């Protein structure tokens, strides 16, 4: 499960966003997004103006949780890949490193084979980014992103 207090640094966020942007192009997808297992949207790319990404992120995390329950009943660890086919849109869902969920929404301009091929490469890249992020956060003496905030700063925030 993803640490609920996962810290995202700008460098890693930019790397994640670059992977998502590239996946939209390479897979000829409509929308690609990354969600943590708690349903929080991490990154998105593509035609997101017509998609309620907040609701879709939450529902995707719920779907992964429900499927995880089914996997346990069948004595499986997890079902890492899911595919939903619709009349106009298809959704490919991939669990990445048991940390985050990669979602690709595509239509007839692409194919499941192309999406799977591109998702495999993107998943490897994302896994490296998240492993690097985890190491960075766990380094002894690593400063908290909140370390420079003082009590005075907090008091000033709430004063008129």
ABEGO torsion letter per residue (X at the ends): XBBAABBBBAAAAAAAAAAAAAAAAAAGBABBBBBBAAGBBABBBEBAAABBAAAAAAAAAAAAAAAAAAAAAAGBABBABBBBBBAABBBBBBBBGGABBBBBBBBAABBAAAAAAAAAAAAAAAAAAAAAAAAAAABBGBBBAAAABBAAAAAAAABX
